[in-house]
Amino acid sequence: MNNKKSSILLFLVISFSLLVIGCSGVLFDNPSDSGDTSTADTLSGDCAITAFTINGINGAIDGTDISLTLPYGTDLTNLVASFVTSGQNVTVSEVEQISGQTANNFSIPVEHTVYAENGDTEIYTVTACSEPYNSVENPNEGEEEASLAVYWMTGYDTHNVYGYDSNWEYTGTNYSLVDLVNANGQVYWGDFGARDITQDSDGNWYVVDNVYDDVWKFNNDWTYTGEHYDLTSQETSPEGIAFGSDGYLYAVGWSSDTVFKYSFDGVYTGTSYDISAQSNYPTGIYQDLEGYWWVLDSLVDKVFKYNSNWAYTGTSYTTKFGSPIVKGTNGYGMFQDSDRYWYISDIADDAVNQYNSDWEYTGNSFIQLEDGVMAGIIEDRS
């Protein structure tokens, strides 16, 4: 009898031990519950983008900011990026991104969220722009006769355009805009008020006239094309014109303190931007190599900075310099060259003044006496 009881007791002890061992395996199957974090520690916290490319152009990565400048005319609204990441996956607006496959609208900054294996995240902001039309490489560069950059200026009093070499020395080349147009049979253009000048990607010239409120189009050799665009319905005193990297023509004037947007062939798009809160006498307009727009105000002697959608950035710089004699007080035309230097035509001092990319006067001014009012100014990139 005692042997039987002993056997039952032994059986119960063994069964209970096995139950405890089995439960122990279940209870501590999760290493985090048991205090063993070795598995959790193996989950990576890396969530970086280490390379970012669009159309073969490498983005510049600065912290969590990525910037790219794409060729002139690039459609920014539907671009596919290739990227390298140390994270587990990347999303844009909660849409997973596949490198080399997923398209996005880069006409505005795009936030890319990178997820690490352990759940950490990092947000990278990608800003893309396309080069302005006048940053296109000169196809003749390297040839002896074409190696010098040529600048052009419009003369308000003489109705002429004048050519200058890379040192801003007058080349002796000039064209009478009135004669060119009248030779085409449009003799009413006798009191032409030549203001700003711009150039399209094909090398054609455009001169804005604030008497007839027109933009006149010329071939690269300054023969008149027979085309002109009437801006009267939008602006009765147009002063500045420039092509944007999007291929549209933009015009600004001081009667409305507004920027108007036109198609490449001068058709008003119906889109305009009120800049009166900053500028009350806008005379010059230009888009820089980063895609920002700048407006020159001849009354307050300042330049104002806008983003590519014409939202004011809050940034402005004075164009005045010198003491006790102050210069740079009546600027009209403006442009930025491929080295990011700015040039402003100063009709008060009959000069072209040079500024660096931060709008500091470089000490260089070039006197131009071919016309009493040298207004428009541009670099020839054809």
VMD Tcl script that draws the C-alpha trace (Angstrom):
set ca {
  {0.00 0.00 0.00}
  {2.77 2.35 0.90}
  {4.57 1.52 -2.34}
  {1.49 2.45 -4.30}
  {1.20 5.82 -2.53}
  {4.86 6.47 -3.14}
  {4.46 5.82 -6.84}
  {1.51 8.19 -7.10}
  {3.38 10.89 -5.20}
  {6.42 10.49 -7.45}
  {4.22 10.75 -10.54}
  {2.63 13.96 -9.28}
  {6.03 15.52 -8.53}
  {7.39 14.68 -11.98}
  {4.24 16.00 -13.70}
  {4.37 19.26 -11.76}
  {8.04 19.73 -12.64}
  {7.37 19.21 -16.33}
  {4.48 21.69 -16.15}
  {6.71 24.33 -14.56}
  {9.46 23.78 -17.13}
  {6.95 24.01 -19.98}
  {5.44 27.19 -18.62}
  {8.88 28.67 -18.17}
  {9.56 28.18 -21.87}
  {6.36 30.02 -22.76}
  {6.77 32.79 -20.26}
  {10.26 33.68 -21.38}
  {9.93 33.06 -25.08}
  {10.03 36.90 -25.66}
  {13.56 38.00 -24.75}
  {12.31 41.44 -23.75}
  {10.05 39.83 -21.14}
  {12.89 37.76 -19.73}
  {15.24 40.74 -19.59}
  {17.23 39.43 -22.56}
  {17.39 42.35 -25.07}
  {19.85 40.79 -27.46}
  {17.22 40.37 -30.23}
  {15.80 43.90 -29.81}
  {19.28 45.35 -29.99}
  {19.80 43.81 -33.43}
  {17.02 46.00 -34.96}
  {18.79 48.87 -36.73}
  {17.97 52.50 -36.04}
  {19.54 53.70 -39.29}
  {17.17 55.85 -41.36}
  {19.29 57.99 -43.67}
  {19.21 58.83 -47.37}
  {22.80 58.61 -48.56}
  {22.30 59.30 -52.27}
  {19.50 60.90 -54.31}
  {19.40 61.29 -58.10}
  {16.89 62.58 -60.67}
  {17.52 62.20 -64.41}
  {21.18 61.49 -63.74}
  {21.64 64.66 -61.65}
  {22.97 63.99 -58.15}
  {21.27 65.83 -55.32}
  {23.32 67.81 -52.81}
  {22.60 66.40 -49.33}
  {22.99 68.86 -46.46}
  {21.72 67.31 -43.26}
  {18.10 66.44 -44.04}
  {17.87 68.88 -46.97}
  {18.41 67.63 -50.53}
  {18.62 70.05 -53.46}
  {18.90 69.49 -57.21}
  {19.19 71.83 -60.20}
  {17.91 70.15 -63.35}
  {18.41 71.24 -66.98}
  {16.37 74.10 -68.44}
  {12.85 73.10 -69.49}
  {12.62 70.03 -67.21}
  {9.01 69.27 -66.26}
  {9.19 69.13 -62.47}
  {5.67 67.79 -61.99}
  {6.32 64.13 -62.81}
  {9.84 63.00 -61.98}
  {11.22 59.64 -60.82}
  {14.02 59.68 -58.28}
  {16.62 57.00 -57.58}
  {17.93 56.88 -54.04}
  {20.01 54.88 -51.59}
  {18.85 54.55 -47.99}
  {20.07 52.83 -44.85}
  {16.49 52.60 -43.64}
  {13.93 49.86 -44.11}
  {11.60 51.84 -46.40}
  {10.80 55.38 -47.62}
  {7.41 57.06 -48.07}
  {6.04 60.30 -49.51}
  {2.61 61.29 -48.20}
  {2.31 57.71 -46.85}
  {2.98 56.25 -50.33}
  {5.91 53.84 -50.31}
  {8.70 54.91 -52.65}
  {10.44 52.48 -54.98}
  {13.82 53.78 -56.11}
  {13.85 54.33 -59.87}
  {10.10 53.72 -60.19}
  {7.88 56.04 -58.11}
  {7.07 59.45 -59.65}
  {6.41 62.63 -57.66}
  {5.62 66.29 -58.27}
  {8.87 68.15 -57.52}
  {7.58 71.59 -58.50}
  {7.21 72.04 -54.73}
  {9.47 70.71 -51.93}
  {8.76 67.01 -51.29}
  {9.13 65.43 -47.83}
  {10.54 61.88 -47.83}
  {10.04 59.94 -44.57}
  {12.64 57.22 -43.95}
  {11.73 54.39 -41.53}
  {14.34 52.39 -39.59}
  {13.91 48.73 -38.59}
  {13.36 49.72 -34.96}
  {10.63 52.21 -35.88}
  {12.72 55.42 -35.82}
  {12.05 57.94 -38.60}
  {13.84 60.80 -40.35}
  {12.26 63.32 -42.76}
  {14.28 64.54 -45.76}
  {13.04 67.57 -47.71}
  {13.87 67.46 -51.42}
  {13.85 70.73 -53.36}
  {14.28 70.62 -57.14}
  {14.40 73.42 -59.71}
  {15.36 73.71 -63.35}
  {17.97 76.09 -64.70}
  {16.77 79.45 -66.03}
  {16.85 79.78 -69.81}
  {19.99 81.93 -69.72}
  {22.07 79.35 -67.88}
  {22.12 77.15 -70.98}
  {25.67 76.45 -72.13}
  {26.92 78.46 -75.09}
  {27.29 75.92 -77.93}
  {30.09 78.05 -79.44}
  {32.10 78.19 -76.22}
  {35.75 77.44 -76.91}
  {35.80 79.00 -80.37}
  {38.10 81.99 -80.47}
  {35.62 84.51 -81.80}
  {32.71 83.29 -79.66}
  {34.52 82.66 -76.38}
  {33.80 86.13 -74.99}
  {30.43 86.58 -73.27}
  {28.48 89.42 -74.89}
  {26.15 91.66 -72.93}
  {23.31 93.71 -74.39}
  {21.63 96.85 -73.08}
  {18.67 98.86 -74.29}
  {18.84 102.63 -74.65}
  {15.59 104.37 -73.71}
  {16.41 107.71 -75.37}
  {17.90 106.40 -78.62}
  {15.61 103.31 -78.95}
  {18.73 101.25 -79.66}
  {20.32 98.07 -78.32}
  {24.07 98.09 -77.66}
  {26.54 95.19 -77.46}
  {29.41 94.87 -74.95}
  {32.23 92.39 -74.54}
  {32.99 90.37 -71.42}
  {34.82 93.36 -69.89}
  {31.83 95.62 -70.50}
  {33.68 97.50 -73.23}
  {31.37 98.80 -75.96}
  {31.90 96.69 -79.09}
  {30.59 99.36 -81.46}
  {27.63 97.13 -82.34}
  {24.18 98.64 -82.03}
  {20.78 98.30 -83.66}
  {17.98 100.82 -84.00}
  {14.86 99.04 -82.75}
  {12.63 101.62 -84.43}
  {14.27 101.11 -87.83}
  {14.10 97.34 -87.45}
  {10.37 97.36 -86.75}
  {9.52 100.07 -89.27}
  {11.36 98.11 -91.94}
  {8.73 95.45 -91.34}
  {6.00 97.91 -92.25}
  {4.87 98.85 -88.72}
  {5.70 102.55 -88.93}
  {3.61 103.49 -85.92}
  {6.48 102.47 -83.66}
  {8.12 105.87 -83.68}
  {8.09 106.80 -80.01}
  {9.29 103.49 -78.67}
  {10.18 103.31 -74.98}
  {12.73 100.50 -74.72}
  {12.92 99.16 -71.19}
  {13.88 95.63 -70.25}
  {15.30 92.91 -72.50}
  {15.27 89.11 -72.27}
  {16.15 86.08 -74.37}
  {14.44 82.72 -74.86}
  {16.11 79.30 -75.06}
  {16.24 79.54 -78.87}
  {18.24 82.77 -78.72}
  {15.39 85.10 -79.74}
  {15.32 88.56 -78.20}
  {12.37 90.30 -76.51}
  {12.22 93.99 -75.68}
  {9.45 95.51 -73.57}
  {8.11 98.92 -74.61}
  {6.38 101.02 -71.94}
  {4.94 103.48 -74.48}
  {2.89 101.02 -76.53}
  {2.81 98.48 -73.64}
  {4.08 95.77 -75.98}
  {6.77 93.12 -76.03}
  {8.60 93.01 -79.38}
  {10.29 89.83 -80.60}
  {13.52 89.74 -82.63}
  {15.63 86.95 -84.05}
  {19.06 86.31 -82.61}
  {20.64 88.54 -85.27}
  {18.23 91.33 -84.29}
  {16.01 91.10 -87.37}
  {12.42 91.76 -86.40}
  {10.20 88.65 -86.45}
  {6.99 90.59 -87.07}
  {5.65 89.41 -83.71}
  {4.70 91.58 -80.77}
  {2.52 90.99 -77.73}
  {0.10 93.59 -76.39}
  {0.18 93.79 -72.57}
  {-2.21 96.74 -72.25}
  {-5.06 94.69 -70.79}
  {-2.82 93.71 -67.88}
  {-0.23 96.44 -67.47}
  {-0.11 100.02 -68.82}
  {3.50 100.61 -67.86}
  {5.45 97.37 -68.25}
  {9.06 97.66 -67.15}
  {10.64 94.26 -66.53}
  {10.37 90.98 -68.44}
  {12.05 87.58 -68.05}
  {11.54 83.97 -69.02}
  {11.26 81.52 -66.15}
  {12.68 78.03 -65.95}
  {9.13 76.80 -66.64}
  {9.25 78.37 -70.13}
  {6.69 81.07 -69.35}
  {7.26 84.78 -69.89}
  {6.80 87.04 -66.86}
  {6.26 90.80 -66.96}
  {6.09 93.37 -64.18}
  {5.18 97.06 -64.14}
  {4.78 99.90 -61.71}
  {1.22 100.93 -62.60}
  {-0.16 97.72 -61.06}
  {2.76 96.43 -58.92}
  {1.87 93.00 -60.23}
  {3.69 90.18 -62.00}
  {1.78 88.75 -64.99}
  {2.37 85.31 -66.49}
  {2.28 84.66 -70.26}
  {2.86 81.66 -72.49}
  {6.04 81.61 -74.57}
  {4.09 83.15 -77.47}
  {2.72 86.04 -75.42}
  {-0.76 84.74 -74.51}
  {-1.85 85.85 -71.04}
  {-2.47 82.80 -68.83}
  {-4.82 84.60 -66.47}
  {-2.33 84.17 -63.62}
  {-0.87 87.15 -61.79}
  {0.93 87.82 -58.51}
  {0.43 90.95 -56.42}
  {3.77 92.22 -55.08}
  {2.54 95.64 -53.91}
  {3.19 94.75 -50.27}
  {6.91 94.83 -51.07}
  {7.41 96.86 -54.24}
  {5.68 100.02 -55.47}
  {8.00 100.78 -58.39}
  {9.16 97.45 -59.81}
  {11.43 97.83 -62.82}
  {13.50 94.65 -63.06}
  {12.66 90.95 -62.76}
  {14.84 87.85 -62.93}
  {14.92 84.18 -61.84}
  {18.21 83.02 -60.32}
  {20.01 79.71 -60.76}
  {18.28 78.24 -57.68}
  {14.83 79.03 -59.08}
  {14.06 82.03 -56.87}
  {12.51 85.12 -58.43}
  {13.88 88.60 -57.73}
  {12.21 91.97 -58.27}
  {14.17 95.21 -58.44}
  {12.45 98.33 -57.07}
  {13.82 101.60 -58.42}
  {12.06 103.75 -55.81}
  {13.35 102.15 -52.61}
  {16.56 100.81 -54.24}
  {16.02 97.23 -53.11}
  {15.69 93.73 -54.51}
  {13.00 91.41 -53.13}
  {13.20 87.60 -53.15}
  {10.29 85.26 -53.98}
  {10.08 81.49 -54.31}
  {9.26 79.79 -57.61}
  {5.52 80.17 -56.89}
  {5.91 83.89 -56.18}
  {5.44 83.69 -52.42}
  {7.55 86.39 -50.77}
  {10.41 84.87 -48.75}
  {10.79 87.86 -46.46}
  {14.28 88.54 -47.82}
  {15.36 91.82 -49.38}
  {18.64 93.63 -49.99}
  {19.54 97.23 -50.69}
  {21.31 98.01 -53.96}
  {22.79 101.24 -52.61}
  {26.46 101.53 -51.72}
  {29.11 104.17 -51.05}
  {29.64 107.02 -48.60}
  {29.40 109.99 -48.49}
  {28.31 109.78 -52.14}
  {25.71 107.06 -52.40}
  {25.54 105.04 -55.62}
  {23.18 102.40 -56.91}
  {20.11 104.54 -56.39}
  {18.15 104.14 -59.63}
  {18.43 100.61 -60.93}
  {16.32 99.38 -63.85}
  {17.42 96.11 -65.44}
  {19.02 93.15 -63.70}
  {20.39 89.67 -64.36}
  {22.58 86.99 -62.78}
  {25.43 85.39 -64.72}
  {26.56 81.75 -64.61}
  {29.06 82.62 -61.85}
  {26.15 83.93 -59.73}
  {27.20 87.57 -59.95}
  {24.37 90.08 -60.22}
  {24.40 93.08 -62.56}
  {22.10 96.11 -62.35}
  {21.84 98.95 -64.84}
  {21.97 102.20 -62.86}
  {20.43 105.03 -64.88}
  {21.33 107.64 -62.26}
  {25.06 107.09 -62.76}
  {25.05 105.67 -66.33}
  {26.72 102.52 -65.02}
  {26.39 98.79 -64.62}
  {27.01 97.77 -61.00}
  {28.15 94.28 -60.01}
  {27.09 92.43 -56.83}
  {28.00 89.00 -55.49}
  {25.46 86.24 -54.82}
  {24.73 87.75 -51.37}
  {24.03 91.14 -52.93}
  {27.19 92.77 -51.64}
  {28.64 95.37 -54.00}
  {31.89 93.97 -55.44}
  {33.46 97.36 -56.11}
  {33.04 96.93 -59.86}
  {31.06 99.45 -61.87}
  {31.16 99.85 -65.63}
  {30.33 103.25 -67.08}
  {28.03 103.17 -70.13}
  {27.51 106.44 -72.02}
  {25.99 105.20 -75.28}
  {22.54 106.38 -74.18}
  {21.35 108.77 -71.50}
  {19.09 106.07 -70.06}
  {20.59 102.58 -70.31}
  {17.66 100.53 -69.04}
  {17.48 96.83 -69.95}
  {20.43 94.51 -69.46}
  {21.08 90.83 -70.30}
  {23.83 88.32 -71.05}
  {23.77 86.71 -74.50}
  {23.78 82.91 -74.14}
  {22.89 82.01 -77.71}
}
mol new
graphics top color blue
foreach p $ca { graphics top sphere $p radius 0.5 }
foreach p [lrange $ca 0 end-1] q [lrange $ca 1 end] { graphics top cylinder $p $q radius 0.2 }
display resetview
